Amino acid sequence: MTSPATVGVVGGGRMGAGIAQVFAMLGAHVVIAETGDAAAAHRRVADGLDRAHERGKLDAAPAEILARVTTVGAIDELPATADLVVEAVPELVALKLEVLAAVAKTVHPETIIASNTSSISIAELGAALEDPSRFLGMHFFNPVPASALVEIVRAPETAPEVVDRVRGWVADLGKSEVLVNDSPGFATSRLGVMLGLEAIRMLEEGVADAESIDRAMELGYRHPMGPLRSTDLVGLDVRLAIAEHLEQTLGPRFAPPELLRQKVARGELGRKTGRGFHAWS
């Protein structure tokens, strides 16, 4: 099984740029479709490659890898012959359906299409495609280059050979995969969000401060990062959106705490804004 020669990524934010970076490092030609600031998306990949170079993680010069990455301003400019296209736009069902339908019209019928969604049903999103057998979830984790995991989500319609090809590509990226069946929140978001929400409720109730709650899980349960710091890294707005979706689909146990809503309303979104449950420099 060969690695993908050409990969499309729709969305050039932190996640999309990270996905583009790791496939470019693998040797693929990567095209990022970003309808907003395409230049900013390209800079994110460049900055990520520079950081990887500083840590000694690259087998080639950053400029050589970056030369394999191009950005375009519209989905219909993606290469029709791409082996894989990964959708990495915000967690909004209507937006993802629109994007996936546009991707399906642009690329070859053999192209595998994946969503980086962290919580939305793959079967629901697959309704945007005439042939959902070539569609599945590839849930990457932030920051993508440093994360060891990709959660592969198969819907009932996903073809077994599509799953097999994607599992091989994840291995080529040097990452481990977990294969889960389609369900709201899958495995990782469902468990991660539940832990994060309970930590926020504990903070609300004054059980302990944020640093103590995180240290308890890091030292007592050997979590590499506490649930509040993890929420900061993911983004409080992202976690709120996931929690609201899971509340709608799985019930009130996923209801977002008021403190989370307040912080999002104040623009305290975590590391990307400099403050969430912790201060970030």
FILO-65395 format. One line per 8 residues: number of its first residue (from 1); their letters; for each residue x negated, y, z of N, C-alpha, C. Coordinates in Angstrom, 3 decimals, padded with zeros to 6 digits. Example, Ala and Ser with C-alpha at 12.3 -4.5 7.8 and 13.67 -1.06 7.14 Angstrom:
<atoms>
1> AS> -013.190 -005.690 007.800 -012.300 -004.500 007.800 -013.200 -003.300 007.800 | -012.850 -002.250 007.080 -013.670 -001.060 007.140 -012.900 000.030 007.870
</atoms>
This chain:
<atoms>
1> MTSPATVG> -000.854 -001.196 000.000 000.000 000.000 000.000 -000.886 001.241 000.000 | -000.595 002.174 -000.894 -001.424 003.370 -001.002 -000.787 004.532 -000.253 | -001.630 005.469 000.186 -001.143 006.675 000.838 -000.457 007.564 -000.180 | 000.435 008.439 000.257 001.115 009.313 -000.709 000.137 010.282 -001.369 | 000.238 010.391 -002.681 -000.638 011.310 -003.416 -000.123 012.737 -003.350 | 001.194 012.892 -003.343 001.813 014.216 -003.329 002.931 014.234 -002.298 | 002.909 015.244 -001.439 003.894 015.362 -000.367 004.490 016.759 -000.402 | 005.795 016.846 -000.295 006.466 018.130 -000.147 006.911 018.308 001.288
9> VVGGGRMG> 006.845 019.538 001.773 007.327 019.874 003.109 008.235 021.086 002.968 | 009.447 020.994 003.458 010.368 022.123 003.393 010.409 022.769 004.767 | 009.936 023.998 004.843 009.834 024.725 006.108 008.379 024.850 006.506 | 007.923 026.095 006.646 006.516 026.328 006.942 006.259 026.882 008.328 | 007.155 026.571 009.284 006.932 026.970 010.666 005.875 026.107 011.323 | 005.834 026.132 012.655 004.804 025.380 013.374 004.833 023.896 013.018 | 006.028 023.300 012.985 006.117 021.874 012.694 005.796 021.575 011.241 | 006.393 022.347 010.318 006.145 022.111 008.908 004.680 022.284 008.540
17> AGIAQVFA> 004.050 023.308 009.083 002.627 023.533 008.805 001.784 022.396 009.362 | 002.156 021.905 010.537 001.410 020.785 011.111 001.544 019.525 010.285 | 002.751 019.255 009.798 002.968 018.082 008.941 002.164 018.225 007.650 | 002.192 019.423 007.069 001.412 019.666 005.854 -000.075 019.449 006.116 | -000.547 019.922 007.253 -001.967 019.797 007.582 -002.409 018.336 007.646 | -001.639 017.484 008.338 -002.107 016.104 008.514 -002.077 015.330 007.205 | -001.106 015.614 006.333 -001.099 014.919 005.046 -002.218 015.434 004.143 | -002.528 016.726 004.225 -003.667 017.252 003.452 -004.970 016.647 003.949
25> MLGAHVVI> -005.104 016.475 005.264 -006.296 015.833 005.824 -006.415 014.393 005.350 | -005.266 013.744 005.093 -005.263 012.372 004.588 -005.716 012.304 003.136 | -005.645 013.440 002.423 -006.064 013.485 001.031 -004.960 013.791 000.048 | -003.740 013.987 000.536 -002.613 014.268 -000.353 -002.626 015.718 -000.809 | -002.062 015.938 -001.986 -001.744 017.294 -002.413 -000.410 017.648 -001.783 | -000.356 018.742 -001.057 000.835 019.102 -000.281 001.395 020.425 -000.787 | 002.705 020.449 -000.997 003.398 021.664 -001.409 004.414 022.016 -000.322 | 004.268 023.208 000.246 005.196 023.693 001.265 006.192 024.629 000.607
33> AETGDAAA> 007.477 024.317 000.751 008.525 025.219 000.275 009.013 026.042 001.457 | 008.735 027.315 001.432 009.104 028.224 002.513 009.800 029.434 001.905 | 011.100 029.557 002.169 011.872 030.645 001.560 011.672 031.964 002.274 | 011.019 031.954 003.444 010.726 033.187 004.159 009.348 033.702 003.768 | 008.406 033.662 004.699 007.052 034.158 004.480 006.141 032.993 004.116 | 005.988 032.736 002.828 005.171 031.613 002.378 003.706 031.809 002.735 | 003.240 033.050 002.699 001.840 033.322 003.038 001.563 032.980 004.495 | 002.520 033.260 005.369 002.349 032.941 006.787 002.256 031.428 006.983
41> AHRRVADG> 003.043 030.670 006.216 002.983 029.214 006.306 001.597 028.705 005.916 | 001.049 029.279 004.865 -000.295 028.886 004.421 -001.333 029.220 005.479 | -001.180 030.386 006.127 -002.117 030.781 007.180 -002.049 029.834 008.370 | -000.846 029.349 008.690 -000.724 028.408 009.806 -001.528 027.141 009.533 | -001.454 026.654 008.302 -002.236 025.463 007.956 -003.722 025.783 008.049 | -004.131 026.925 007.521 -005.542 027.321 007.573 -006.028 027.423 009.008 | -005.231 028.038 009.867 -005.624 028.171 011.276 -005.719 026.801 011.944 | -004.780 025.918 011.622 -004.821 024.577 012.193 -006.055 023.805 011.758
49> LDRAHERG> -006.445 023.954 010.503 -007.647 023.291 010.011 -008.899 023.863 010.674 | -008.919 025.157 010.895 -010.063 025.766 011.578 -010.192 025.217 013.001 | -009.054 025.079 013.693 -009.106 024.531 015.055 -009.573 023.077 015.047 | -009.087 022.310 014.068 -009.512 020.914 013.964 -011.007 020.819 013.679 | -011.506 021.723 012.849 -012.938 021.756 012.535 -013.757 022.060 013.786 | -013.281 022.997 014.586 -013.985 023.357 015.822 -014.060 022.183 016.784 | -013.059 021.315 016.741 -013.035 020.144 017.630 -013.711 018.928 016.994 | -014.258 019.097 015.805 -014.950 018.000 015.153 -014.028 016.924 014.610
57> KLDAAPAE> -012.798 017.302 014.222 -011.794 016.334 013.790 -011.676 016.219 012.267 | -012.478 016.954 011.512 -012.355 016.936 010.056 -013.503 016.171 009.413 | -013.185 015.476 008.334 -014.194 014.771 007.557 -014.701 015.615 006.388 | -014.108 016.785 006.182 -014.503 017.681 005.099 -014.368 019.123 005.597 | -014.868 020.052 004.805 -014.775 021.456 005.189 -013.318 021.906 005.155 | -012.927 022.805 006.077 -011.541 023.279 006.079 -011.092 023.819 004.729 | -011.966 024.563 004.049 -011.591 025.145 002.760 -011.304 024.070 001.718 | -012.044 022.969 001.791 -011.834 021.880 000.830 -010.462 021.241 001.041
65> ILARVTTV> -010.070 021.059 002.293 -008.756 020.467 002.586 -007.650 021.462 002.260 | -007.863 022.719 002.618 -006.851 023.741 002.367 -006.574 023.904 000.878 | -007.563 023.609 000.040 -007.369 023.712 -001.407 -006.310 022.739 -001.915 | -005.994 021.731 -001.111 -004.963 020.769 -001.501 -003.564 021.212 -001.076 | -003.453 022.370 -000.435 -002.172 022.867 000.072 -001.744 024.096 -000.721 | -000.545 024.059 -001.265 000.021 025.223 -001.945 001.382 025.531 -001.339 | 001.808 026.767 -001.473 003.115 027.169 -000.964 003.944 027.735 -002.107 | 005.238 027.454 -002.047 006.183 027.980 -003.038 007.360 028.589 -002.284
73> GAIDELPA> 008.126 029.397 -002.979 009.188 030.131 -002.320 010.569 029.548 -002.468 | 010.684 028.398 -003.124 012.008 027.808 -003.332 011.900 026.292 -003.396 | 012.948 025.612 -002.972 012.946 024.159 -002.954 012.823 023.580 -004.354 | 013.429 024.239 -005.344 013.377 023.691 -006.705 011.994 023.822 -007.339 | 011.035 024.405 -006.591 009.649 024.461 -007.058 008.807 023.323 -006.486 | 009.401 022.469 -005.686 008.681 021.291 -005.213 008.352 020.379 -006.391 | 007.261 019.633 -006.326 006.924 018.720 -007.426 007.929 017.580 -007.535 | 008.476 017.392 -008.711 009.498 016.365 -008.915 008.953 014.967 -008.658
81> TADLVVEA> 007.657 014.785 -008.839 007.052 013.457 -008.705 006.496 013.196 -007.306 | 006.849 014.007 -006.331 006.344 013.796 -004.970 006.694 012.395 -004.483 | 005.766 011.778 -003.758 006.026 010.470 -003.156 006.931 010.612 -001.935 | 006.798 011.734 -001.248 007.523 011.961 -000.003 007.831 013.444 000.130 | 009.029 013.774 000.591 009.379 015.137 000.979 009.919 015.091 002.402 | 009.346 015.928 003.265 009.779 015.991 004.658 010.477 017.323 004.897 | 011.708 017.264 005.337 012.461 018.471 005.714 012.121 018.828 007.159 | 011.699 020.083 007.375 011.290 020.539 008.704 011.838 021.933 008.982
89> VPELVALK> 013.143 022.095 008.780 013.792 023.380 009.040 014.482 023.304 010.398 | 014.983 024.425 010.942 015.590 024.425 012.280 016.737 023.432 012.436 | 017.030 023.094 013.702 018.003 022.053 014.050 019.441 022.545 013.891 | 019.821 022.825 012.655 021.174 023.252 012.321 021.700 022.309 011.250 | 022.782 021.624 011.559 023.281 020.589 010.657 023.566 021.150 009.268 | 024.286 022.273 009.201 024.663 022.832 007.898 023.429 023.192 007.073 | 022.420 023.778 007.727 021.191 024.147 007.025 020.483 022.907 006.506 | 020.357 021.899 007.334 019.659 020.692 006.906 020.391 020.004 005.747
97> LEVLAAVA> 021.713 019.946 005.821 022.474 019.343 004.728 022.238 020.097 003.421 | 022.229 021.420 003.491 021.998 022.228 002.296 020.603 021.977 001.729 | 019.611 021.944 002.611 018.228 021.726 002.184 018.063 020.334 001.576 | 018.589 019.333 002.228 018.426 017.962 001.742 019.115 017.751 000.402 | 020.281 018.352 000.218 020.961 018.249 -001.070 020.124 018.882 -002.172 | 019.497 020.031 -001.870 018.651 020.705 -002.859 017.407 019.885 -003.167 | 016.815 019.259 -002.142 015.643 018.409 -002.363 016.007 017.242 -003.267 | 017.135 016.591 -002.988 017.543 015.420 -003.770 017.756 015.757 -005.237
105> KTVHPETI> 018.205 016.977 -005.518 018.418 017.398 -006.901 017.104 017.720 -007.613 | 016.057 017.982 -006.833 014.789 018.443 -007.401 013.826 017.306 -007.693 | 013.792 016.303 -006.818 012.746 015.291 -006.920 013.240 014.037 -007.643 | 012.297 013.185 -007.992 012.556 011.936 -008.701 013.405 010.998 -007.838 | 014.216 010.162 -008.445 015.044 009.227 -007.656 014.241 008.276 -006.776 | 012.959 008.083 -007.091 012.126 007.179 -006.287 011.485 007.884 -005.093 | 011.550 009.191 -005.042 010.939 009.937 -003.946 011.630 009.615 -002.626 | 010.836 009.321 -001.607 011.379 009.121 -000.267 011.599 010.487 000.372
113> IASNTSSI> 012.754 010.665 000.989 013.097 011.934 001.645 013.264 011.659 003.129 | 012.655 012.506 003.947 012.706 012.320 005.399 013.087 013.624 006.067 | 013.697 013.493 007.230 013.988 014.663 008.059 013.161 014.586 009.329 | 012.628 015.725 009.737 011.894 015.826 010.991 012.828 016.132 012.159 | 014.126 015.994 011.967 015.057 016.288 013.049 014.696 015.520 014.319 | 014.918 016.174 015.453 014.634 015.527 016.733 015.889 015.016 017.414 | 017.076 015.259 016.816 018.286 014.848 017.526 019.486 014.543 016.636 | 019.530 015.049 015.414 020.734 014.939 014.584 020.772 013.581 013.886
121> SIAELGAA> 021.954 012.992 013.830 022.128 011.682 013.225 021.597 011.641 011.794 | 020.784 010.640 011.513 020.236 010.460 010.167 021.348 010.073 009.195 | 022.316 009.282 009.651 023.442 008.929 008.779 024.241 010.170 008.407 | 024.427 011.077 009.358 025.158 012.320 009.080 024.417 013.167 008.054 | 023.108 013.275 008.218 022.323 014.070 007.269 022.219 013.364 005.920 | 022.211 012.048 005.928 022.107 011.298 004.675 023.303 011.481 003.767 | 024.398 012.014 004.316 025.579 012.275 003.490 025.311 013.314 002.411 | 024.219 014.079 002.573 023.864 015.086 001.578 023.254 014.470 000.323
129> LEDPSRFL> 022.889 013.199 000.375 022.211 012.539 -000.733 023.148 011.553 -001.422 | 023.064 011.491 -002.736 023.819 010.483 -003.469 023.306 009.091 -003.147 | 022.001 008.981 -002.877 021.400 007.686 -002.561 020.739 007.769 -001.178 | 021.494 007.530 -000.104 020.911 007.621 001.237 019.971 006.480 001.572 | 019.834 005.497 000.683 018.928 004.381 000.975 017.471 004.830 001.008 | 017.164 005.962 000.376 015.780 006.444 000.360 015.513 007.473 001.456 | 016.417 007.587 002.407 016.351 008.640 003.424 016.193 008.029 004.812 | 015.388 008.680 005.640 015.196 008.241 007.020 014.657 009.406 007.844
137> GMHFFNPV> 014.481 009.198 009.117 013.917 010.218 009.984 012.438 009.980 010.205 | 011.642 011.049 010.132 010.234 011.043 010.532 010.083 012.153 011.564 | 010.228 011.795 012.820 010.203 012.783 013.900 008.774 012.934 014.407 | 008.109 013.998 013.952 006.768 014.331 014.410 006.870 015.121 015.715 | 005.738 015.202 016.420 005.716 015.886 017.707 004.714 017.029 017.675 | 004.994 018.028 018.478 004.231 019.268 018.495 003.158 019.220 019.583 | 001.897 019.560 019.234 001.375 019.925 017.917 001.107 018.696 017.063 | 001.524 018.741 015.829 001.479 017.561 014.967 000.068 016.981 014.822
145> PASALVEI> -000.975 017.790 014.561 -002.294 017.186 014.355 -002.814 016.427 015.573 | -002.472 016.880 016.767 -002.991 016.248 017.984 -002.094 015.141 018.512 | -000.838 015.103 018.096 000.102 014.118 018.621 -000.185 012.737 018.048 | -000.028 011.724 018.902 -000.320 010.347 018.481 000.894 009.622 017.928 | 002.090 010.220 018.027 003.321 009.476 017.761 004.134 010.059 016.618 | 004.759 009.180 015.842 005.831 009.545 014.925 006.986 008.578 015.194 | 008.159 009.138 015.477 009.351 008.322 015.697 010.059 008.154 014.348 | 010.107 006.925 013.865 010.762 006.624 012.596 012.187 006.177 012.902
153> VRAPETAP> 013.148 006.836 012.268 014.561 006.569 012.559 015.235 006.045 011.294 | 015.772 004.833 011.378 016.448 004.246 010.223 017.964 004.292 010.443 | 018.662 004.721 009.431 020.119 004.676 009.423 020.550 003.326 008.846 | 021.806 002.964 008.981 022.270 001.692 008.392 022.020 001.610 006.887 | 022.034 002.778 006.204 021.866 002.789 004.751 020.396 002.778 004.318 | 019.461 003.029 005.230 018.055 003.129 004.853 017.531 001.784 004.358 | 016.900 001.790 003.195 016.386 000.548 002.610 015.182 000.042 003.415 | 015.090 -001.252 003.658 013.952 -001.794 004.417 012.601 -001.460 003.788
161> EVVDRVRG> 012.528 -001.448 002.465 011.247 -001.150 001.823 010.833 000.300 002.036 | 011.809 001.202 002.199 011.498 002.601 002.510 010.896 002.689 003.909 | 011.481 001.975 004.846 010.938 001.939 006.210 009.510 001.396 006.190 | 009.278 000.335 005.453 007.950 -000.280 005.399 006.914 000.693 004.836 | 007.273 001.405 003.776 006.322 002.353 003.175 005.984 003.466 004.158 | 006.987 003.978 004.833 006.745 005.080 005.765 005.923 004.608 006.963 | 006.175 003.406 007.439 005.357 002.875 008.532 003.886 002.791 008.118 | 003.649 002.403 006.882 002.276 002.357 006.389 001.646 003.729 006.315
169> WVADLGKS> 002.409 004.718 005.872 001.881 006.075 005.788 001.574 006.647 007.167 | 002.415 006.352 008.132 002.151 006.822 009.499 000.848 006.212 010.015 | 000.642 004.943 009.733 -000.618 004.307 010.129 -001.801 004.963 009.432 | -001.630 005.303 008.156 -002.695 005.986 007.422 -003.051 007.320 008.062 | -002.059 007.987 008.655 -002.305 009.269 009.327 -003.068 009.090 010.637 | -003.261 007.842 011.048 -003.933 007.590 012.312 -003.021 007.735 013.510 | -001.714 007.657 013.261 -000.741 007.808 014.335 -000.022 006.482 014.588 | 000.553 006.361 015.760 001.379 005.206 016.091 002.836 005.541 015.822
177> EVLVNDSP> 003.622 004.510 015.547 005.047 004.744 015.301 005.899 003.907 016.237 | 007.066 004.453 016.535 008.124 003.654 017.153 009.291 003.687 016.175 | 009.887 002.541 015.969 011.003 002.419 015.034 012.288 002.291 015.839 | 013.214 003.219 015.616 014.472 003.200 016.362 015.638 003.254 015.383 | 016.760 002.747 015.833 017.983 002.836 015.046 018.657 004.181 015.280 | 019.391 004.615 014.291 020.011 005.939 014.315 020.988 006.087 015.485 | 020.769 007.111 016.285 021.647 007.447 017.403 021.312 008.871 017.801 | 022.280 009.676 018.245 021.970 011.064 018.607 020.833 011.146 019.627
185> GFATSRLG> 019.831 011.954 019.307 018.694 012.101 020.198 017.660 011.005 020.080 | 017.987 009.922 019.326 017.070 008.808 019.110 016.579 008.273 020.462 | 015.293 007.982 020.587 014.765 007.532 021.881 014.053 008.669 022.598 | 013.201 009.381 021.875 012.324 010.350 022.530 013.057 011.600 023.000 | 013.864 012.206 022.136 014.563 013.419 022.537 015.588 013.132 023.624 | 016.257 012.003 023.507 017.284 011.660 024.493 016.680 011.555 025.898 | 015.558 010.860 026.014 014.917 010.716 027.310 014.186 011.993 027.731 | 013.479 012.606 026.777 012.718 013.814 027.103 013.606 014.972 027.514
193> VMLGLEAI> 014.714 015.147 026.794 015.627 016.242 027.119 016.283 016.000 028.477 | 016.690 014.773 028.750 017.320 014.482 030.034 016.377 014.812 031.191 | 015.129 014.420 031.076 014.152 014.730 032.121 013.940 016.237 032.238 | 013.833 016.917 031.092 013.638 018.359 031.107 014.805 019.100 031.720 | 016.025 018.688 031.393 017.209 019.360 031.936 017.291 019.185 033.448 | 016.981 017.995 033.939 017.026 017.775 035.385 015.949 018.597 036.090 | 014.779 018.739 035.463 013.727 019.582 036.048 014.183 021.039 036.126 | 014.894 021.511 035.109 015.405 022.887 035.120 016.445 023.046 036.226
201> RMLEEGVA> 017.302 022.053 036.395 018.303 022.113 037.473 017.619 022.150 038.843 | 016.556 021.390 039.011 015.809 021.409 040.272 015.214 022.788 040.536 | 014.713 023.423 039.472 014.174 024.774 039.607 015.282 025.748 039.982 | 016.447 025.607 039.329 017.613 026.433 039.641 018.016 026.314 041.113 | 017.976 025.099 041.625 018.437 024.825 042.984 017.383 025.140 044.043 | 016.170 025.506 043.605 015.126 025.829 044.560 014.462 024.622 045.191 | 014.553 023.474 044.555 013.904 022.275 045.090 012.397 022.471 045.179 | 011.824 023.067 044.160 010.383 023.354 044.122 010.144 024.347 043.001
209> DAESIDRA> 008.938 024.924 042.960 008.626 025.838 041.863 008.205 025.041 040.635 | 008.069 025.734 039.504 007.806 025.058 038.229 006.491 024.292 038.264 | 005.465 024.901 038.836 004.159 024.249 038.875 004.225 022.954 039.682 | 004.936 022.975 040.805 005.022 021.784 041.656 005.816 020.670 040.987 | 006.910 021.036 040.310 007.709 020.014 039.612 006.868 019.335 038.535 | 006.125 020.125 037.778 005.300 019.541 036.726 004.179 018.691 037.304 | 003.511 019.175 038.350 002.406 018.413 038.943 002.905 017.096 039.530 | 004.131 017.099 040.065 004.681 015.868 040.625 004.766 014.774 039.567
217> MELGYRHP> 005.190 015.131 038.360 005.313 014.142 037.297 003.962 013.790 036.686 | 003.084 014.775 036.605 001.758 014.529 036.023 000.914 013.632 036.926 | 000.906 013.907 038.231 000.056 013.154 039.147 000.758 011.919 039.702 | 002.067 012.039 039.952 002.778 010.916 040.539 003.160 009.847 039.530 | 003.479 010.258 038.301 003.929 009.303 037.281 003.005 009.256 036.064 | 001.902 009.982 036.150 000.891 009.991 035.085 001.422 010.502 033.759 | 002.406 011.392 033.796 002.823 012.059 032.569 001.712 013.020 032.152 | 001.330 013.044 030.895 000.259 013.960 030.476 000.650 015.427 030.618
225> MGPLRSTD> 001.938 015.714 030.635 002.424 017.077 030.766 003.765 017.038 031.477 | 003.965 017.945 032.444 005.213 017.978 033.179 006.381 018.398 032.310 | 007.621 018.143 032.749 008.797 018.402 031.905 009.051 019.875 031.627 | 008.659 020.772 032.527 008.878 022.197 032.275 007.810 022.749 031.331 | 006.580 022.315 031.512 005.532 022.737 030.576 005.801 022.172 029.186 | 006.306 020.945 029.150 006.667 020.344 027.867 007.781 021.137 027.196 | 008.762 021.590 027.967 009.837 022.422 027.420 009.283 023.717 026.853 | 008.313 024.310 027.540 007.659 025.511 027.033 006.981 025.247 025.695
233> LVGLDVRL> 006.354 024.084 025.579 005.630 023.754 024.350 006.595 023.525 023.197 | 007.663 022.792 023.455 008.676 022.540 022.419 009.367 023.829 022.013 | 009.644 024.691 022.983 010.405 025.926 022.765 011.738 025.815 023.471 | 012.031 026.763 024.350 013.282 026.690 025.104 014.489 026.764 024.188 | 014.375 027.530 023.101 015.488 027.620 022.156 015.725 026.295 021.452 | 014.641 025.600 021.117 014.768 024.290 020.473 015.398 023.293 021.435 | 014.911 023.290 022.682 015.463 022.359 023.665 016.938 022.657 023.950 | 017.299 023.936 023.971 018.706 024.294 024.180 019.571 023.773 023.041
241> AIAEHLEQ> 019.112 023.938 021.812 019.881 023.469 020.661 020.059 021.957 020.698 | 019.014 021.236 021.071 019.109 019.781 021.156 020.083 019.382 022.256 | 019.976 020.045 023.415 020.866 019.716 024.529 022.324 019.967 024.163 | 022.589 021.069 023.475 023.965 021.366 023.073 024.486 020.307 022.114 | 023.638 019.864 021.191 024.056 018.815 020.253 024.323 017.509 020.989 | 023.449 017.154 021.940 023.638 015.911 022.677 024.851 015.996 023.598 | 025.130 017.181 024.122 026.334 017.341 024.934 027.582 017.067 024.092 | 027.575 017.556 022.849 028.720 017.350 021.968 028.892 015.881 021.576
249> TLGPRFAP> 027.772 015.183 021.410 027.839 013.817 020.883 027.813 012.740 021.966 | 027.147 013.019 023.081 026.982 011.994 024.114 027.644 012.337 025.441 | 028.094 013.587 025.594 028.847 013.894 026.798 028.199 014.900 027.726 | 028.894 015.222 028.827 028.489 016.342 029.695 027.203 016.133 030.459 | 026.667 014.906 030.496 025.408 014.729 031.211 024.269 015.487 030.552 | 024.462 015.923 029.308 023.441 016.706 028.610 023.769 018.208 028.596 | 024.719 018.645 029.413 025.081 020.070 029.443 023.872 020.910 029.852 | 023.534 021.948 029.097 022.363 022.761 029.423 022.572 023.560 030.710
257> PELLRQKV> 021.583 023.607 031.611 021.680 024.441 032.805 021.774 025.923 032.435 | 022.418 026.702 033.283 022.571 028.134 033.021 021.215 028.825 032.956 | 020.242 028.371 033.753 018.916 028.988 033.726 018.293 028.887 032.344 | 018.482 027.769 031.668 017.945 027.609 030.322 018.602 028.602 029.377 | 019.908 028.750 029.458 020.612 029.720 028.602 020.125 031.145 028.874 | 019.924 031.477 030.133 019.483 032.831 030.492 018.106 033.130 029.931 | 017.214 032.194 030.058 015.856 032.424 029.560 015.842 032.578 028.038 | 016.616 031.762 027.342 016.692 031.896 025.879 017.271 033.258 025.512
265> ARGELGRK> 018.302 033.698 026.225 018.908 035.007 025.952 017.914 036.140 026.175 | 016.995 035.971 027.133 015.983 037.008 027.409 014.788 036.919 026.469 | 014.761 035.917 025.612 013.641 035.758 024.693 012.445 035.070 025.314 | 012.630 034.432 026.470 011.556 033.676 027.114 011.601 032.251 026.574 | 010.939 032.044 025.455 011.099 030.800 024.697 009.954 029.817 024.902 | 008.998 030.167 025.758 007.886 029.260 025.989 006.589 029.790 025.438 | 005.727 028.876 025.035 004.386 029.268 024.614 004.410 030.252 023.450 | 005.365 030.079 022.529 005.358 030.928 021.331 005.674 032.384 021.637
273> TGRGFHAW> 006.292 032.674 022.789 006.561 034.073 023.165 005.722 034.515 024.352 | 004.902 033.618 024.899 004.038 033.975 026.020 004.619 033.685 027.387 | 005.913 033.384 027.458 006.528 033.079 028.750 007.742 032.188 028.558 | 007.831 031.193 029.417 008.994 030.322 029.495 009.193 029.993 030.951 | 008.931 028.750 031.323 008.896 028.385 032.736 007.527 028.635 033.329 | 006.544 028.823 032.455 005.178 029.178 032.857 004.744 030.389 032.025 | 003.708 031.066 032.470 003.097 032.154 031.693 002.020 031.564 030.799 | 002.005 031.982 029.548 001.028 031.495 028.567 000.224 032.662 028.046
281> S> -001.072 032.517 028.038 -001.935 033.585 027.533 -002.122 033.407 026.036
</atoms>
